[in-house]
Amino acid sequence: MTLNTLIDLIKYPIITDKATKLLEINQYTFAVDSKSNKTQIKTAIEYLFNVKVISVNTAKPPAKQRRIGKFMGTRTQYKKAILTLATGNSINLFSEN
C-alpha cells in the first residue's frame, strides 16, 4: 500500500459526546474511507500517528432521511472506525494553542 493511499483512508476525527467519553478509555473515533478494511485502517493509523493499535471496530451508520423544503433526501453515507490504542499511546486531537 502506498503512502498516498494510507493518508487518504483516514478522513477526519469524529468529535461527539460519545466519542469524547471514549477518549478517557484510550479509544479514538475516525471517519474513514467506506471501501477500507480493518487491517488497512490499522496500518494507516499506526503510520500516521506513530502509535500501537490494539483493535479496530468499524460501523456504517444507517442512512437517515432529511427534508430540505419539499425535497426529500438522505444524509451521506460514511464509515466510522473506533480504534483502541495500547496503554501509554495517545493521539493529540486538540491543538494546545
MOPAC internal coordinates of N, CA, C and O (Angstrom, degrees):
PM7 1SCF
backbone

  N    0.0000 0     0.00 0     0.00 0    0    0    0
  C    1.4403 1     0.00 0     0.00 0    1    0    0
  C    1.5281 1   108.57 1     0.00 0    2    1    0
  O    1.2310 1   120.43 1   -47.56 1    3    2    1
  N    1.3123 1   116.78 1   132.44 1    3    2    1
  C    1.4559 1   120.34 1  -176.36 1    5    3    2
  C    1.5228 1   111.09 1   -82.16 1    6    5    3
  O    1.2310 1   121.21 1   -12.47 1    7    6    5
  N    1.3192 1   115.28 1   167.53 1    7    6    5
  C    1.4583 1   121.68 1  -177.66 1    9    7    6
  C    1.5248 1   111.79 1   -63.97 1   10    9    7
  O    1.2310 1   120.06 1   138.72 1   11   10    9
  N    1.3264 1   117.48 1   -41.28 1   11   10    9
  C    1.4629 1   120.69 1  -178.04 1   13   11   10
  C    1.5179 1   111.94 1   -65.57 1   14   13   11
  O    1.2310 1   120.13 1   142.36 1   15   14   13
  N    1.3285 1   117.35 1   -37.64 1   15   14   13
  C    1.4626 1   118.65 1   179.90 1   17   15   14
  C    1.5248 1   110.98 1   -71.85 1   18   17   15
  O    1.2310 1   119.88 1   148.02 1   19   18   17
  N    1.3352 1   117.84 1   -31.98 1   19   18   17
  C    1.4662 1   119.89 1   176.21 1   21   19   18
  C    1.5259 1   110.82 1   -65.65 1   22   21   19
  O    1.2310 1   120.71 1   138.91 1   23   22   21
  N    1.3241 1   116.25 1   -41.09 1   23   22   21
  C    1.4649 1   120.03 1  -179.91 1   25   23   22
  C    1.5199 1   110.70 1   -68.12 1   26   25   23
  O    1.2310 1   120.02 1   143.31 1   27   26   25
  N    1.3256 1   117.58 1   -36.69 1   27   26   25
  C    1.4647 1   121.06 1  -177.44 1   29   27   26
  C    1.5221 1   113.42 1   -74.87 1   30   29   27
  O    1.2310 1   119.50 1   163.45 1   31   30   29
  N    1.3322 1   118.57 1   -16.55 1   31   30   29
  C    1.4688 1   120.71 1   179.50 1   33   31   30
  C    1.5207 1   111.98 1   -66.20 1   34   33   31
  O    1.2310 1   120.29 1   138.85 1   35   34   33
  N    1.3238 1   117.05 1   -41.15 1   35   34   33
  C    1.4607 1   122.14 1  -176.76 1   37   35   34
  C    1.5223 1   108.03 1   -92.04 1   38   37   35
  O    1.2310 1   120.38 1   -59.86 1   39   38   37
  N    1.3420 1   116.88 1   120.14 1   39   38   37
  C    1.4562 1   120.36 1  -176.83 1   41   39   38
  C    1.5268 1   111.74 1   -91.34 1   42   41   39
  O    1.2310 1   120.08 1   119.32 1   43   42   41
  N    1.3245 1   117.46 1   -60.68 1   43   42   41
  C    1.4657 1   120.85 1  -178.49 1   45   43   42
  C    1.5173 1   108.97 1  -162.39 1   46   45   43
  O    1.2310 1   120.15 1   -23.53 1   47   46   45
  N    1.3430 1   117.32 1   156.47 1   47   46   45
  C    1.4703 1   119.61 1   175.35 1   49   47   46
  C    1.5190 1   110.48 1   -76.44 1   50   49   47
  O    1.2310 1   120.50 1   -33.97 1   51   50   49
  N    1.3142 1   116.65 1   146.03 1   51   50   49
  C    1.4594 1   121.80 1   178.05 1   53   51   50
  C    1.5294 1   107.65 1   -96.34 1   54   53   51
  O    1.2310 1   120.79 1   -58.56 1   55   54   53
  N    1.3253 1   116.09 1   121.44 1   55   54   53
  C    1.4608 1   121.69 1  -178.54 1   57   55   54
  C    1.5352 1   107.73 1  -114.77 1   58   57   55
  O    1.2310 1   120.59 1   -83.96 1   59   58   57
  N    1.3133 1   116.48 1    96.04 1   59   58   57
  C    1.4571 1   122.30 1   175.55 1   61   59   58
  C    1.5282 1   107.58 1  -128.67 1   62   61   59
  O    1.2310 1   120.41 1    -1.34 1   63   62   61
  N    1.3187 1   116.83 1   178.66 1   63   62   61
  C    1.4611 1   120.24 1   179.08 1   65   63   62
  C    1.5231 1   110.98 1   -61.27 1   66   65   63
  O    1.2310 1   120.50 1   134.09 1   67   66   65
  N    1.3173 1   116.64 1   -45.91 1   67   66   65
  C    1.4556 1   120.13 1  -179.41 1   69   67   66
  C    1.5264 1   111.01 1   -66.06 1   70   69   67
  O    1.2310 1   120.35 1   140.07 1   71   70   69
  N    1.3290 1   116.93 1   -39.93 1   71   70   69
  C    1.4627 1   120.36 1  -178.74 1   73   71   70
  C    1.5230 1   111.48 1   -66.48 1   74   73   71
  O    1.2310 1   119.68 1   144.03 1   75   74   73
  N    1.3345 1   118.22 1   -35.97 1   75   74   73
  C    1.4630 1   120.10 1   178.70 1   77   75   74
  C    1.5246 1   111.27 1   -72.97 1   78   77   75
  O    1.2310 1   119.66 1   150.91 1   79   78   77
  N    1.3239 1   118.25 1   -29.09 1   79   78   77
  C    1.4648 1   120.27 1   174.14 1   81   79   78
  C    1.5291 1   110.39 1   -69.60 1   82   81   79
  O    1.2310 1   120.45 1   146.41 1   83   82   81
  N    1.3281 1   116.74 1   -33.59 1   83   82   81
  C    1.4597 1   120.46 1   178.58 1   85   83   82
  C    1.5263 1   111.89 1   -69.70 1   86   85   83
  O    1.2310 1   119.91 1   157.51 1   87   86   85
  N    1.3423 1   117.78 1   -22.49 1   87   86   85
  C    1.4557 1   120.45 1   178.27 1   89   87   86
  C    1.5238 1   111.45 1   -63.07 1   90   89   87
  O    1.2310 1   120.13 1   151.95 1   91   90   89
  N    1.3235 1   117.36 1   -28.05 1   91   90   89
  C    1.4636 1   121.17 1  -179.31 1   93   91   90
  C    1.5247 1   111.86 1   -67.15 1   94   93   91
  O    1.2310 1   120.24 1   152.02 1   95   94   93
  N    1.3313 1   117.14 1   -27.98 1   95   94   93
  C    1.4682 1   119.91 1   178.76 1   97   95   94
  C    1.5287 1   110.82 1  -106.20 1   98   97   95
  O    1.2310 1   121.24 1  -154.20 1   99   98   97
  N    1.3450 1   115.24 1    25.80 1   99   98   97
  C    1.4648 1   123.32 1   172.88 1  101   99   98
  C    1.5255 1   112.60 1    63.69 1  102  101   99
  O    1.2310 1   120.35 1  -140.02 1  103  102  101
  N    1.3325 1   116.93 1    39.98 1  103  102  101
  C    1.4616 1   122.19 1   174.39 1  105  103  102
  C    1.5242 1   108.32 1  -119.47 1  106  105  103
  O    1.2310 1   120.56 1   -45.47 1  107  106  105
  N    1.3169 1   116.53 1   134.53 1  107  106  105
  C    1.4506 1   122.79 1  -176.60 1  109  107  106
  C    1.5198 1   109.48 1  -121.07 1  110  109  107
  O    1.2310 1   120.45 1   -36.15 1  111  110  109
  N    1.3353 1   116.74 1   143.85 1  111  110  109
  C    1.4550 1   122.48 1  -176.60 1  113  111  110
  C    1.5259 1   109.84 1  -115.64 1  114  113  111
  O    1.2310 1   120.49 1   -51.07 1  115  114  113
  N    1.3246 1   116.67 1   128.93 1  115  114  113
  C    1.4604 1   122.44 1   179.44 1  117  115  114
  C    1.5176 1   110.06 1  -131.07 1  118  117  115
  O    1.2310 1   120.76 1   -32.29 1  119  118  117
  N    1.3307 1   116.15 1   147.71 1  119  118  117
  C    1.4583 1   121.25 1   167.68 1  121  119  118
  C    1.5185 1   106.63 1   -85.83 1  122  121  119
  O    1.2310 1   120.70 1   -49.44 1  123  122  121
  N    1.3220 1   116.26 1   130.56 1  123  122  121
  C    1.4634 1   121.27 1  -175.11 1  125  123  122
  C    1.5231 1   109.60 1  -126.22 1  126  125  123
  O    1.2310 1   121.13 1    -9.48 1  127  126  125
  N    1.3178 1   115.45 1   170.52 1  127  126  125
  C    1.4610 1   121.63 1   177.25 1  129  127  126
  C    1.5264 1   109.46 1   -63.15 1  130  129  127
  O    1.2310 1   120.27 1   -43.55 1  131  130  129
  N    1.3077 1   117.08 1   136.45 1  131  130  129
  C    1.4664 1   120.65 1  -173.26 1  133  131  130
  C    1.5292 1   112.68 1   -70.06 1  134  133  131
  O    1.2310 1   119.64 1   163.58 1  135  134  133
  N    1.3206 1   118.29 1   -16.42 1  135  134  133
  C    1.4595 1   120.67 1  -179.73 1  137  135  134
  C    1.5227 1   113.01 1   -96.12 1  138  137  135
  O    1.2310 1   119.84 1   179.09 1  139  138  137
  N    1.3250 1   117.91 1    -0.91 1  139  138  137
  C    1.4587 1   120.90 1  -176.88 1  141  139  138
  C    1.5256 1   110.73 1   -82.70 1  142  141  139
  O    1.2310 1   121.11 1   -25.65 1  143  142  141
  N    1.3335 1   115.48 1   154.35 1  143  142  141
  C    1.4603 1   119.78 1   176.83 1  145  143  142
  C    1.5296 1   109.53 1  -110.06 1  146  145  143
  O    1.2310 1   120.66 1    -0.92 1  147  146  145
  N    1.3249 1   116.34 1   179.08 1  147  146  145
  C    1.4614 1   120.98 1  -172.51 1  149  147  146
  C    1.5314 1   112.54 1   -66.00 1  150  149  147
  O    1.2310 1   119.96 1   141.00 1  151  150  149
  N    1.3144 1   117.68 1   -39.00 1  151  150  149
  C    1.4585 1   118.90 1  -178.73 1  153  151  150
  C    1.5282 1   111.58 1   -68.88 1  154  153  151
  O    1.2310 1   120.23 1   143.90 1  155  154  153
  N    1.3228 1   117.17 1   -36.10 1  155  154  153
  C    1.4597 1   120.33 1   176.66 1  157  155  154
  C    1.5196 1   110.76 1   -66.43 1  158  157  155
  O    1.2310 1   120.25 1   139.33 1  159  158  157
  N    1.3350 1   117.14 1   -40.67 1  159  158  157
  C    1.4639 1   121.17 1   179.13 1  161  159  158
  C    1.5296 1   109.91 1   -64.64 1  162  161  159
  O    1.2310 1   120.56 1   138.15 1  163  162  161
  N    1.3323 1   116.54 1   -41.85 1  163  162  161
  C    1.4614 1   120.87 1  -179.32 1  165  163  162
  C    1.5261 1   111.15 1   -62.78 1  166  165  163
  O    1.2310 1   120.11 1   133.45 1  167  166  165
  N    1.3385 1   117.40 1   -46.55 1  167  166  165
  C    1.4626 1   119.45 1  -179.53 1  169  167  166
  C    1.5215 1   111.56 1   -66.51 1  170  169  167
  O    1.2310 1   119.76 1   144.99 1  171  170  169
  N    1.3367 1   118.07 1   -35.01 1  171  170  169
  C    1.4592 1   121.12 1   179.81 1  173  171  170
  C    1.5292 1   110.92 1   -66.71 1  174  173  171
  O    1.2310 1   119.97 1   135.37 1  175  174  173
  N    1.3261 1   117.65 1   -44.63 1  175  174  173
  C    1.4660 1   120.94 1  -179.41 1  177  175  174
  C    1.5243 1   110.22 1   -67.36 1  178  177  175
  O    1.2310 1   120.08 1   137.62 1  179  178  177
  N    1.3299 1   117.44 1   -42.38 1  179  178  177
  C    1.4584 1   120.12 1   179.70 1  181  179  178
  C    1.5255 1   111.51 1   -64.11 1  182  181  179
  O    1.2310 1   120.00 1   145.16 1  183  182  181
  N    1.3203 1   117.60 1   -34.84 1  183  182  181
  C    1.4593 1   120.69 1   179.27 1  185  183  182
  C    1.5293 1   111.41 1   -75.21 1  186  185  183
  O    1.2310 1   120.19 1   134.43 1  187  186  185
  N    1.3353 1   117.23 1   -45.57 1  187  186  185
  C    1.4588 1   120.51 1  -174.21 1  189  187  186
  C    1.5276 1   113.08 1   -70.54 1  190  189  187
  O    1.2310 1   120.04 1   139.14 1  191  190  189
  N    1.3373 1   117.52 1   -40.86 1  191  190  189
  C    1.4579 1   120.53 1  -173.12 1  193  191  190
  C    1.5272 1   113.28 1  -107.74 1  194  193  191
  O    1.2310 1   119.57 1   177.38 1  195  194  193
  N    1.3256 1   118.42 1    -2.62 1  195  194  193
  C    1.4671 1   123.20 1   178.48 1  197  195  194
  C    1.5295 1   111.64 1    56.09 1  198  197  195
  O    1.2310 1   120.93 1  -127.93 1  199  198  197
  N    1.3412 1   115.84 1    52.07 1  199  198  197
  C    1.4613 1   122.85 1   179.41 1  201  199  198
  C    1.5254 1   108.97 1  -128.18 1  202  201  199
  O    1.2310 1   120.46 1   -10.84 1  203  202  201
  N    1.3283 1   116.72 1   169.16 1  203  202  201
  C    1.4612 1   122.66 1   177.30 1  205  203  202
  C    1.5248 1   108.36 1  -105.43 1  206  205  203
  O    1.2310 1   120.28 1   -61.39 1  207  206  205
  N    1.3378 1   117.07 1   118.61 1  207  206  205
  C    1.4630 1   122.79 1  -178.96 1  209  207  206
  C    1.5272 1   108.27 1   -95.88 1  210  209  207
  O    1.2310 1   120.99 1   -52.39 1  211  210  209
  N    1.3365 1   115.71 1   127.61 1  211  210  209
  C    1.4608 1   120.67 1   178.82 1  213  211  210
  C    1.5178 1   110.73 1   -86.92 1  214  213  211
  O    1.2310 1   120.42 1   130.40 1  215  214  213
  N    1.3464 1   116.81 1   -49.60 1  215  214  213
  C    1.4661 1   119.12 1  -178.33 1  217  215  214
  C    1.5180 1   110.31 1  -144.16 1  218  217  215
  O    1.2310 1   121.39 1   -23.25 1  219  218  217
  N    1.3385 1   114.95 1   156.75 1  219  218  217
  C    1.4593 1   123.13 1   178.89 1  221  219  218
  C    1.5184 1   107.86 1  -129.62 1  222  221  219
  O    1.2310 1   120.51 1   -56.97 1  223  222  221
  N    1.3200 1   116.64 1   123.03 1  223  222  221
  C    1.4690 1   122.01 1   173.45 1  225  223  222
  C    1.5149 1   107.87 1  -114.64 1  226  225  223
  O    1.2310 1   120.31 1   -48.07 1  227  226  225
  N    1.3395 1   117.01 1   131.93 1  227  226  225
  C    1.4581 1   120.81 1  -178.85 1  229  227  226
  C    1.5228 1   110.07 1  -118.64 1  230  229  227
  O    1.2310 1   121.44 1   -25.10 1  231  230  229
  N    1.3341 1   114.84 1   154.90 1  231  230  229
  C    1.4635 1   120.56 1   177.99 1  233  231  230
  C    1.5223 1   108.68 1  -154.19 1  234  233  231
  O    1.2310 1   121.17 1   -33.94 1  235  234  233
  N    1.3345 1   115.37 1   146.06 1  235  234  233
  C    1.4550 1   121.94 1   171.35 1  237  235  234
  C    1.5239 1   106.60 1  -113.80 1  238  237  235
  O    1.2310 1   119.82 1   -76.34 1  239  238  237
  N    1.3318 1   117.96 1   103.66 1  239  238  237
  C    1.4675 1   119.42 1   179.65 1  241  239  238
  C    1.5250 1   111.02 1   -61.24 1  242  241  239
  O    1.2310 1   120.14 1   -30.13 1  243  242  241
  N    1.3387 1   117.33 1   149.87 1  243  242  241
  C    1.4611 1   119.50 1  -178.77 1  245  243  242
  C    1.5221 1   111.78 1   -67.49 1  246  245  243
  O    1.2310 1   121.08 1   -28.65 1  247  246  245
  N    1.3235 1   115.54 1   151.35 1  247  246  245
  C    1.4654 1   121.31 1  -179.87 1  249  247  246
  C    1.5236 1   109.34 1   -73.23 1  250  249  247
  O    1.2310 1   120.55 1   -54.51 1  251  250  249
  N    1.3266 1   116.55 1   125.49 1  251  250  249
  C    1.4580 1   121.07 1   178.74 1  253  251  250
  C    1.5213 1   108.94 1  -100.27 1  254  253  251
  O    1.2310 1   121.21 1   -38.12 1  255  254  253
  N    1.3379 1   115.29 1   141.88 1  255  254  253
  C    1.4546 1   119.10 1   179.21 1  257  255  254
  C    1.5215 1   109.67 1   -83.66 1  258  257  255
  O    1.2310 1   121.00 1   -40.46 1  259  258  257
  N    1.3273 1   115.69 1   139.54 1  259  258  257
  C    1.4543 1   122.98 1   178.27 1  261  259  258
  C    1.5170 1   108.68 1  -130.15 1  262  261  259
  O    1.2310 1   121.41 1   -32.49 1  263  262  261
  N    1.3388 1   114.91 1   147.51 1  263  262  261
  C    1.4601 1   121.12 1   179.39 1  265  263  262
  C    1.5175 1   108.52 1  -115.68 1  266  265  263
  O    1.2310 1   121.17 1   -48.49 1  267  266  265
  N    1.3308 1   115.37 1   131.51 1  267  266  265
  C    1.4581 1   121.66 1   171.66 1  269  267  266
  C    1.5219 1   105.68 1  -122.84 1  270  269  267
  O    1.2310 1   121.05 1   -78.79 1  271  270  269
  N    1.3370 1   115.60 1   101.21 1  271  270  269
  C    1.4554 1   120.54 1  -175.22 1  273  271  270
  C    1.5155 1   109.90 1    67.48 1  274  273  271
  O    1.2310 1   120.41 1    55.97 1  275  274  273
  N    1.3174 1   116.81 1  -124.03 1  275  274  273
  C    1.4624 1   120.13 1   179.29 1  277  275  274
  C    1.5206 1   112.84 1   -94.11 1  278  277  275
  O    1.2310 1   120.08 1  -179.90 1  279  278  277
  N    1.3165 1   117.45 1     0.10 1  279  278  277
  C    1.4587 1   121.69 1  -176.22 1  281  279  278
  C    1.5289 1   110.71 1   -97.45 1  282  281  279
  O    1.2310 1   121.20 1   -48.60 1  283  282  281
  N    1.3204 1   115.32 1   131.40 1  283  282  281
  C    1.4648 1   121.29 1   176.01 1  285  283  282
  C    1.5225 1   108.48 1  -101.03 1  286  285  283
  O    1.2310 1   121.42 1   -35.15 1  287  286  285
  N    1.3030 1   114.88 1   144.85 1  287  286  285
  C    1.4583 1   119.47 1   177.70 1  289  287  286
  C    1.5146 1   109.23 1  -158.48 1  290  289  287
  O    1.2310 1   120.69 1     2.93 1  291  290  289
  N    1.3038 1   116.28 1  -177.07 1  291  290  289
  C    1.4553 1   121.17 1   177.77 1  293  291  290
  C    1.5203 1   109.21 1  -121.89 1  294  293  291
  O    1.2310 1   121.48 1   -27.01 1  295  294  293
  N    1.3310 1   114.77 1   152.99 1  295  294  293
  C    1.4534 1   119.04 1   175.12 1  297  295  294
  C    1.5225 1   108.83 1   -70.10 1  298  297  295
  O    1.2310 1   120.95 1   -23.77 1  299  298  297
  N    1.3126 1   115.78 1   156.23 1  299  298  297
  C    1.4563 1   119.51 1  -177.94 1  301  299  298
  C    1.5229 1   110.45 1   -67.75 1  302  301  299
  O    1.2310 1   121.05 1   -38.02 1  303  302  301
  N    1.3187 1   115.60 1   141.98 1  303  302  301
  C    1.4526 1   121.55 1   178.78 1  305  303  302
  C    1.5188 1   109.60 1   -77.39 1  306  305  303
  O    1.2310 1   120.49 1   -36.25 1  307  306  305
  N    1.3182 1   116.67 1   143.75 1  307  306  305
  C    1.4464 1   121.85 1   174.39 1  309  307  306
  C    1.5169 1   108.43 1  -147.24 1  310  309  307
  O    1.2310 1   120.98 1   -15.07 1  311  310  309
  N    1.3128 1   115.74 1   164.93 1  311  310  309
  C    1.4548 1   122.03 1   178.49 1  313  311  310
  C    1.5217 1   106.97 1  -117.94 1  314  313  311
  O    1.2310 1   120.78 1   -46.42 1  315  314  313
  N    1.3267 1   116.10 1   133.58 1  315  314  313
  C    1.4553 1   118.29 1   178.07 1  317  315  314
  C    1.5160 1   109.51 1  -116.38 1  318  317  315
  O    1.2310 1   121.61 1   -32.13 1  319  318  317
  N    1.3243 1   114.53 1   147.87 1  319  318  317
  C    1.4562 1   121.68 1  -179.13 1  321  319  318
  C    1.5219 1   108.17 1  -123.74 1  322  321  319
  O    1.2310 1   120.94 1   -50.68 1  323  322  321
  N    1.3349 1   115.82 1   129.32 1  323  322  321
  C    1.4590 1   121.83 1   175.55 1  325  323  322
  C    1.5196 1   106.64 1  -105.75 1  326  325  323
  O    1.2310 1   120.86 1   -62.87 1  327  326  325
  N    1.3325 1   115.96 1   117.13 1  327  326  325
  C    1.4600 1   122.56 1  -173.81 1  329  327  326
  C    1.5102 1   110.05 1  -107.44 1  330  329  327
  O    1.2310 1   120.26 1   -49.02 1  331  330  329
  N    1.3204 1   117.11 1   130.98 1  331  330  329
  C    1.4513 1   122.60 1   173.77 1  333  331  330
  C    1.5187 1   107.79 1  -100.94 1  334  333  331
  O    1.2310 1   120.88 1   -57.07 1  335  334  333
  N    1.3356 1   115.92 1   122.93 1  335  334  333
  C    1.4519 1   120.84 1  -178.91 1  337  335  334
  C    1.5203 1   110.42 1   -96.99 1  338  337  335
  O    1.2310 1   121.21 1   -22.10 1  339  338  337
  N    1.3220 1   115.30 1   157.90 1  339  338  337
  C    1.4636 1   120.81 1   177.12 1  341  339  338
  C    1.5256 1   109.08 1   -69.03 1  342  341  339
  O    1.2310 1   120.72 1   -23.59 1  343  342  341
  N    1.3247 1   116.23 1   156.41 1  343  342  341
  C    1.4602 1   120.03 1  -179.97 1  345  343  342
  C    1.5202 1   109.47 1   -64.04 1  346  345  343
  O    1.2310 1   121.17 1   -41.04 1  347  346  345
  N    1.3133 1   115.37 1   138.96 1  347  346  345
  C    1.4624 1   121.02 1  -177.88 1  349  347  346
  C    1.5157 1   113.24 1    93.68 1  350  349  347
  O    1.2310 1   119.33 1   165.67 1  351  350  349
  N    1.3193 1   118.89 1   -14.33 1  351  350  349
  C    1.4626 1   122.36 1   177.17 1  353  351  350
  C    1.5149 1   109.77 1   -99.25 1  354  353  351
  O    1.2310 1   120.55 1   -33.02 1  355  354  353
  N    1.3259 1   116.56 1   146.98 1  355  354  353
  C    1.4650 1   120.43 1   176.07 1  357  355  354
  C    1.5206 1   108.75 1  -154.63 1  358  357  355
  O    1.2310 1   121.48 1   -20.91 1  359  358  357
  N    1.3248 1   114.78 1   159.09 1  359  358  357
  C    1.4590 1   122.61 1   177.07 1  361  359  358
  C    1.5247 1   106.79 1  -118.54 1  362  361  359
  O    1.2310 1   120.35 1   -51.25 1  363  362  361
  N    1.3227 1   116.93 1   128.75 1  363  362  361
  C    1.4636 1   121.22 1   179.90 1  365  363  362
  C    1.5238 1   108.76 1   -86.71 1  366  365  363
  O    1.2310 1   120.66 1   -79.40 1  367  366  365
  N    1.3368 1   116.34 1   100.60 1  367  366  365
  C    1.4635 1   120.67 1  -179.84 1  369  367  366
  C    1.5231 1   112.19 1   -86.32 1  370  369  367
  O    1.2310 1   120.60 1   152.18 1  371  370  369
  N    1.3189 1   116.45 1   -27.82 1  371  370  369
  C    1.4635 1   120.92 1  -176.46 1  373  371  370
  C    1.5164 1   108.76 1  -107.30 1  374  373  371
  O    1.2310 1   120.65 1   -56.85 1  375  374  373
  N    1.3281 1   116.35 1   123.15 1  375  374  373
  C    1.4552 1   119.31 1   179.15 1  377  375  374
  C    1.5255 1   109.67 1   -74.65 1  378  377  375
  O    1.2310 1   120.63 1   -35.90 1  379  378  377
  N    1.3057 1   116.41 1   144.10 1  379  378  377
  C    1.4654 1   121.09 1  -175.68 1  381  379  378
  C    1.5214 1   109.58 1  -104.24 1  382  381  379
  O    1.2310 1   120.32 1  -113.32 1  383  382  381
  N    1.3277 1   116.99 1    66.68 1  383  382  381
  C    1.4632 1   121.68 1  -179.27 1  385  383  382
  C    1.4984 1   109.86 1   -86.61 1  386  385  383
  O    1.2310 1   120.10 1   180.00 1  387  386  385

